[in-house]
Structure formats: structure tokens, C-alpha cells
Amino acid sequence: MEKRVELAARNGRAQLISEGKLVDVEIRSNGHFPADPMGVLQKWEAFCAWSRSQQPESSDPALDETELGPCVPRPGQVFAIGLNYSEHAAEAGREAPEAPMVFTKFPSCLNGPRSDIPLASDTSDWEVELVVVIGKGGYQIPEGNALERVAGYCVGQDISDRRLQFSGNNPQFSLAKSARGYGPIGPAVVSIDSLENPLNLEIQSHVNGERMQHSRTRNMIHPVPRLVAYLSERVTLRPGDLIFTGTPSGVGSVRDPRIFLKPGDVIRSEIEALGVLENRCV
Ligand code: ZN
């Protein structure tokens, strides 16, 4: 196990979270690493090695998560996986897919860990998800080497407008999940090599204090190494690309009666060892 490295972004600048403080990466490294978090992800291994030798200074500001933006602000590609927990497939009345079911969240939907979510419809729903942040990436990555190509993980919410998603004759996943602000991620990219159990993390969501979803990531139908191998069989994965890995059961739209998000609701999304997102709907 390596020492934990956490990369966050404030005002678009890469920040190392260290002992409850924010260390500005470009300034502290004298320009060796760039201010842009996307550039830091391109040098992830060197960044982790450098980070592990850093100590915060008394002048570094205290971490305030309300100031953070999305920890990966401009990924080239955002993959998302549908129906990747069998209990969620069952509650949705669908067969568990034999191969991963892939769509995208357009990157402009990404949002900060404590940012407001402007509701684009009265049929919007929550989906807490583990988000994979690609490090080295590559093409046709074997499943056995997949985790070496991953920089880390963060928590994500795949907010979904169900009316748009299922209107018309053909499902419309990507647009229905990409409204402005519908992709909170964070609070930080946590290095995968610091996680004791990267394939078995507790995952849960609460809405207004009531627990709605609760599972473990080992219950994924297609686990993270298989998703990386499956996607990279066809496309090149590049540093900073994201994979939303699917949500466990307990979404609002399949409850009886159905529950949708309304202004004032607070969604708390939490994954063991990665932290918490808390987003208010407006
Ligand atoms: Zn989802």
C-alpha cells in the first residue's frame, strides 16, 4: 500500500490535499507540474511520487470542499455503464447485460462535490456511482493489467432525467444524463494504489437524510478491470478519461410511489475511502 494521494481542483487549479490543507501544485512544484489538473493526470506517476514527499506549509489554506470544482474538469471521454448491479437491473425490470452497456455523459455536465444541481426537469433521479479516473490508459489493455492503467477513483452522481431518458421509441441515455450540473464528481481523485481493497468499497446515497442506496462495489456485474479491458478493446483510453461504473439499486423512479428530485433536496453520495459529495437541488 502506498501513501494516499488526493488531487482536487479549486478555481480550475490543481490542488494536492494534504493534512486538511490545499497545496497549489504548480506553485509548490515551481512549475514542474502544471496548474491544469488535466496536465497533472498526464504525469500521474511522477506526480504521486512528488506528492508523497510534500508537507503542507502554515500559509497553505485549509480545505473547504465548498470551494472545489470537479476534480477532473475536462476529460476527453466520459464513459458510463448502465445496469451494472444485478439488483438495479432487476428493479428496472431489465435483464442483467451480458456485455457492459455503454453510453456517455457529455463532459460539460460535470459539477463540483458541494455544488448545486439546477434541476432541468421534474423527473430527475439520483444514481451514486464509483468513477474510475484513467491514468496511463492505453489500447487493448489486458484485464489483468487494467488497474495499473488507472490513476484513481472518485465519487460520482449520474443524475438522470427519466422522462427524457425513456421518451420516444428508443432510450435516450446520453442526453438525459448530461444536463448542466448533472455530473457531480469528487471531492478528489484518490490514488488507486493507496486503496486496500479497490474492488470492494461500500457505496451509498442519502436524500434529505434518508438512505436510498447501499451496496458494495464487489457487487458489480462487470468489475472495474473488465470495464477497462472491454472499453480499451475498441477505443484508446487517455489520461483523465472517466468511467461512471453504474449504480446500485434504490433509485427513485422505480419506487412505489415514484420519487423524483425537487428543489431543496440534498443528495449525499458516499463511497468508503473516497469521501462524500453533498449537492443541493435548485
Ligand atoms: Zn448511471
Residues whose N, C-alpha, C, O or C-beta is under 5 A from the ligand:
A	BS01	ZN	I81 E127 D158 G246 T247
